[in-house]
Amino acid sequence: MKRNVYIMYAISLLQGMVFYAPIATLYRTAQGLSVFQITLTESLFFILCLVMEIPWGIIADKIGYKKTMVFCCGLYFASKIVFWQAAGFIWFLLERIMLGIVFAGLSGVDTSILYLSCEEGESQKSFGIYNSLGTIGLLISAIIYSTCIKENYKLAGFLTVISYGISMVMSLYLVEVKKQENKICNKYKIGKSIVDYVEESCKEIRKIIRNKNLLYLLIAVAFISETCHVVTVFLNQLKYESCGLSSSVIGYVYVIATIVSLCEAFSDFVTKKAGEQRIGKLIFFIVTISCLLLAFTQKAMISIISILLLQISNSIFQPLQLELQNRQVSTENRATVLSINAMFIDCISIVINLILGYIAQINLTIAFLFGAGICFLGLLYFRKYCIFNELTLFVAKQL
């Protein structure tokens, strides 16, 4: 079982090594994709993840975690070959479809293998190392791209294929852990019938729809999260290029942005010092201002600082919003509720993703202005959530 842990660590490191990550948008546009087509494939990827997640949970429990992991790593490897050789919308769409299947399949399976392979009390430490190694792999590949690969996009794609090929081979040496347990209660509670799961989910959906306070929070989370995602992953490279930055410099900026995203670990400390409501409102304000700066500036340094502010703000906000979501759960079906919350957020995110991509294709400045408007609207919803929450607490104290 100890071998499983080390193999999973290696897989995380290798799959983090996406050598074309610093120029992922430029790579696609160089192969004939428009910005809207890029965000369209991303939205279809999200939809496929939503559709496939529950069936994959059932399949993984039926065939075992090792077989699921091997299949997903193999398809992951194949998707990188498709990306490397892709030329045109259909091929990049195929790559995202393959990724959607992979992400849904790996969801919960990789962490289950780690959890069941660790000694008692060591799982949380292993999860931390596992996630950190993925980030380290990304940093290593970004540094290699900036210092060695530079303008050679195809080489970046080929090296990514090699990295994922090795990770696929390593997955073959995993030991099956599913047989070690009598029953796993995963987030979908697979052990119950599908009918039971659907009935419980419908009940929780009705509760969420009636909970206006939670809806305010989820809308605000979707607005800021997806805006930050699209800007820091896709539109940032187009902005850097318009400011005259070379691909190698963009790679260095990507390294810095990846490093600052590690400030997620300090989210709890910052929140406790400043207060949840204050830091939440401040984050929405900073993101809104950063998008406005990106809309109106053509200076590289201001653009870089704005993107880094978006990265930092989103990194601090994500653990906070997860805490706030969990606090709203008042049922024993916590995982089911959080899954429904995530699906609600993803549905809004898909729409924002498509709109931002379409506008960016027409005019990048207007896209950033739209992002600023969405985040300001998110601030208003978050403020409503805070007011409603304070009122609820006040009434509870009086009673």
BELURMO-V601229 format. One record per backbone hydrogen bond with DSSP energy under -0.5 kcal/mol. NH is the residue of the N-H (numbers start at 0). CO is the residue of the C=O. If there is no record, write none. Layout:
NH,CO + NH,CO
This chain:
4,0 + 5,1 + 6,2 + 7,3 + 8,4 + 9,5 + 10,6 + 11,7 + 12,8 + 13,9 + 14,10 + 15,11 + 16,12 + 16,13 + 17,15 + 18,16 + 20,17 + 22,19 + 23,20 + 26,22 + 27,23 + 28,24 + 29,25 + 30,26 + 30,27 + 31,28 + 32,27 + 37,33 + 38,34 + 39,35 + 40,36 + 41,37 + 42,38 + 43,39 + 44,40 + 45,41 + 46,42 + 47,43 + 48,44 + 49,45 + 50,46 + 51,47 + 52,48 + 53,49 + 54,50 + 55,51 + 56,52 + 57,53 + 58,54 + 59,55 + 60,56 + 61,57 + 62,58 + 63,59 + 67,63 + 68,64 + 69,65 + 70,66 + 71,67 + 72,68 + 73,69 + 74,70 + 75,71 + 76,72 + 77,73 + 78,74 + 79,75 + 80,76 + 81,77 + 82,78 + 83,79 + 84,80 + 85,81 + 87,30 + 91,87 + 92,88 + 93,89 + 94,90 + 95,91 + 96,92 + 97,93 + 98,94 + 99,95 + 100,96 + 101,97 + 102,98 + 103,99 + 104,100 + 105,101 + 106,102 + 108,105 + 109,105 + 111,107 + 112,108 + 113,109 + 114,110 + 115,111 + 116,112 + 116,113 + 117,113 + 121,118 + 125,121 + 126,122 + 127,123 + 128,124 + 129,125 + 130,126 + 131,127 + 132,128 + 133,129 + 134,130 + 135,131 + 136,132 + 137,133 + 138,134 + 139,135 + 140,136 + 141,137 + 142,138 + 143,139 + 144,140 + 145,141 + 146,142 + 147,143 + 148,143 + 149,144 + 151,148 + 152,150 + 155,151 + 156,152 + 157,153 + 158,154 + 159,155 + 160,156 + 161,157 + 162,158 + 163,159 + 164,160 + 165,161 + 166,162 + 167,163 + 168,164 + 169,165 + 170,166 + 171,167 + 171,168 + 172,169 + 173,170 + 179,176 + 180,177 + 185,183 + 188,185 + 190,188 + 190,191 + 191,188 + 196,192 + 197,193 + 198,194 + 199,195 + 200,196 + 201,197 + 202,198 + 203,199 + 204,200 + 205,201 + 206,202 + 207,203 + 208,204 + 209,205 + 210,206 + 210,207 + 211,209 + 214,210 + 215,211 + 216,212 + 217,213 + 218,214 + 219,215 + 220,216 + 221,217 + 222,218 + 223,219 + 224,220 + 225,221 + 226,222 + 227,223 + 228,224 + 229,225 + 230,226 + 231,227 + 232,228 + 233,229 + 234,229 + 235,230 + 236,233 + 237,233 + 238,234 + 239,235 + 240,236 + 241,237 + 242,238 + 243,240 + 244,239 + 249,245 + 250,246 + 251,247 + 252,248 + 253,249 + 254,250 + 255,251 + 256,252 + 257,253 + 258,254 + 259,255 + 260,256 + 261,258 + 262,259 + 263,260 + 264,261 + 265,262 + 266,263 + 269,265 + 270,266 + 271,267 + 272,268 + 273,269 + 274,270 + 278,274 + 279,275 + 280,276 + 281,277 + 282,278 + 283,279 + 284,280 + 285,281 + 286,282 + 287,283 + 288,284 + 289,285 + 290,286 + 291,287 + 292,288 + 293,289 + 294,290 + 295,291 + 296,292 + 302,298 + 303,299 + 304,300 + 305,301 + 306,302 + 307,303 + 308,304 + 309,305 + 310,306 + 311,307 + 312,308 + 313,309 + 314,310 + 315,311 + 316,312 + 317,313 + 318,314 + 319,315 + 320,316 + 321,317 + 322,318 + 323,319 + 324,320 + 325,321 + 326,322 + 327,323 + 327,324 + 328,324 + 328,325 + 333,331 + 336,332 + 337,333 + 338,334 + 339,335 + 340,336 + 341,337 + 342,338 + 343,339 + 344,340 + 345,341 + 346,342 + 347,343 + 348,344 + 349,345 + 350,346 + 351,347 + 352,348 + 353,349 + 354,350 + 355,351 + 356,352 + 357,353 + 358,354 + 359,355 + 360,356 + 361,357 + 361,358 + 362,358 + 366,362 + 367,363 + 368,364 + 369,365 + 370,366 + 371,367 + 372,368 + 373,369 + 374,370 + 375,371 + 376,372 + 377,373 + 378,374 + 379,375 + 380,376 + 381,377 + 382,378 + 383,379 + 384,380 + 385,381 + 386,382 + 387,383 + 388,384 + 389,385 + 390,386 + 391,387 + 392,388 + 393,389 + 394,390 + 395,391 + 396,392 + 397,393 + 398,394
